[in-house]
Amino acid sequence: MKRLFIDLEVCYRCRECVAKCSYPHHPENNGIVSLLEQVARVLVCRKCEDAPCVVSCPNEALEKREDGVVVRHIMLCTGCGTCSLACPFGTIYPEIIPYLVSRCDYCIGRVENQPLCVETCPHGALRYEEVVEDKERDIYLIGDHLAVHSIPWIKEEVK
């Protein structure tokens, strides 16, 4: 199955994303930003036991799931950045917590060849291709339509 593939090693080198987004419901939205937020919460977040980011949110917009992944409820989030300041590891980047956001729809049903973001990413950080999860090559599936190349943070069990 073809998926949107993000190589985070390449993507994080950019100071500002210049890839264009064809999401029709919010023309100023850059869907890549919402994908980076999702990826960071699944792969980069340290999944703290006490989750200071969740506790610090004045609007209760963050929730820690049973699997340790922190989820942001965008209808409650005001974009204040308190969670970013509270994160002891600096893994909640303020630039990937947009106040107004529309989630990427992976261009499902809207493209024949590849999404506009893939065509317009000048550094090749985005691809649209057949991808399977391969933990030895640090390729992980996030949902049904997204694959990411990244080295995830994994908490080691103390023996």
N, C-alpha and C positions, 0 to 999 in steps of 0.2 A: 504494500500500500504506500502511495506517495504521501509524504509528510513534509511539513515545513521543518527545516533543519537549521539550527542556530549553532555556530561554532563560537562559544563564549570567549575562547582565547583570542580570537580575532575581533569579535564584537566589542569587548571591553577596552581594546586599544584606542577606539575612537573617542574623541572628546565630546562629540555630538553626533547623534544619528542623523544621517542625511537621506536615508532610504525613504522613499515616498510610500504612502499607504492609500489604498483605494477604498477603505471602509466608507460606505456611503452615508451613514447616519450621523457622522460627526466629522466634518471635513478637516478640522484642525487636529484631529486625533492622529497620533502616530501609534499604530497597533503594536509596533515593536516594543514600545515602552511598557505596555501592559503585559506582553510576553516576558520581558526581562524581569518584571516584578514577580510574576508567577514562578519563573525559573529560580530566582534568588531565594524565594521562600521554600522551595522544595529541595534545592541542591546546596545552596550556599549558607543558609541559616544554620546556626549551631544548635537549634532546638533546645534552648536552655530549660532546665526544669522549672525555674521560677518565672521565666519569660518576662523580663522587665519591660519589654516593648508593649506587651499586652496590658500589664498593670498600669503603665504610664499613660495610656490613651484616655483622654478626658471624655471621649464619646463612646467608649466601649466598641470601637470599630474593629478591633483585632480579637481574634479568637484562636486559641490553641487547640487543634484537633487531637484525638487520641494518639495518632501516629507522630505527634510532635510538630507537625507542619502548622505554621501560623497563617491564618486566612484573614484577609482584609475585607470587611463589608463596605463596599464603596458608597453605599447610600448613607452610611453613618460617618464616614471619614470626611473631615474638613480640610485635610492636607496641612495640618498644623506642624508636622514634622517631629512631634514629641517622641514618637516611636524610634525615629532615627537617632535622636539624641540619647535615648535610654538604652539602645542596643550596646552592650559592653564589648562586642566584637566588631562593630562598625559594618555589619553586613546589610543593614537597611539603608540603602543609598537614597538621599532625599530626591535626587533627580529621577528615580523610578517610582515615586509615590505621587503621581499626578492627582490634582484635586478633581478635575473633570476627566472622566475616562469612559471610554467605550471599549469593551473587550474585543480583541482580535477575533474575527470569525473564520480565519484561515482561508478566506476567499472561497469557501465551499459553495459550489454552484454558481460562482461568478467568474471563474477563469477556466480557460481550456488548457493552456500550457503551464504558466507559472504566475504566482502573485506579483504585483507591482513592486513590492518591497525587495523581492529577489532580483528583479531586473534592475533596480536602481541602487542597490548596495554596491558601492564602488570597491569594497575590499573583499567581497566574496564570503562574508560572514553568514549570509543567508543563502540557503539552497532549497529547492523543492524537488525531492527525489525519494526513491525507495530506500527506506531506512529501517533497520531492525536494531533492537537493543543489543549492545555489545559492551558489557562492563569491563572487559579486558582492554578495550580501546576507549573507555570512558564516554560511551554513547548511551544515553538514557532516554527512555520514552516518558513524556509527561502528557498524560491523556492519550487520546486516539490520534491526534493530528499534529503533534509536536515532538520533535526529537532534539536533543541537546548534546553537544560535545562539551563536557566540563568535568573537572575533578571534584567530586562531591565531598563535602565534609561529613565524615562518619565518626561518631562518638565511639571511642574504644571502651570496651567493658573493662573495669578494674577487677583484677582477680585476687 
